[in-house]
Amino acid sequence: MEYSFAPPTAAEFQALYGETGWGAWDLERFARALSGSWVVCSARDEAGRLVGIGRLISDGALHAFVTEMIVSEGVRGTGVGGEVLARLVDEARRRGVDDVQLFAARGRASFYEQRGFVRRHEDGPGMDLDTVVATPGARGDGEGDGGADDHAGVVSRR
């Protein structure tokens, strides 16, 4: 496996998203996402095919946020995700940012906990915008059920 901080092409990024069921957007949106990244770590197999990616966004001083950790189905469980995450955290710290945060997908928090991340307290900060509920012009009154929590907020240990 080859790891690098060279971002993939937008088409490769889009293909990995599609292959793993993460979503479908146009190529231009993937290009914008890559260009807005602070750090991108790519994992490629022996044939040079993108099989894993992790991205950080950051203010470059206080905080970095893992925006994606995507690993191709065919290489899951082989350590690719752990290596990508370790490289992202190491690079953030090398650049002077020790506070690395993320939202773990449902059922995936233990992967991050095994790598030094801890869950936020249940009453801790952090919310996710529910784009299905939020519609243009709609105003909420702050009451209501709000839906289920899809993500567990976790932060790195210092």
Buried (B, 14 or more C-beta within 10 A) or exposed (E): BEBEEEBBEBEBBBBBBEBBEEEEBEEEBBBEBBEEBBBBBBBBBEEEBBBBBBBBBBEEEEBBBBBBBBBBEEBEEBEBBBBBBBBBBEBBBEBEBEBBBBBBBEEBBEBBBEBBBEBBEEEEEEEEEEEEEEEEEEEEEEEEEEEEEEBBBBBBEE
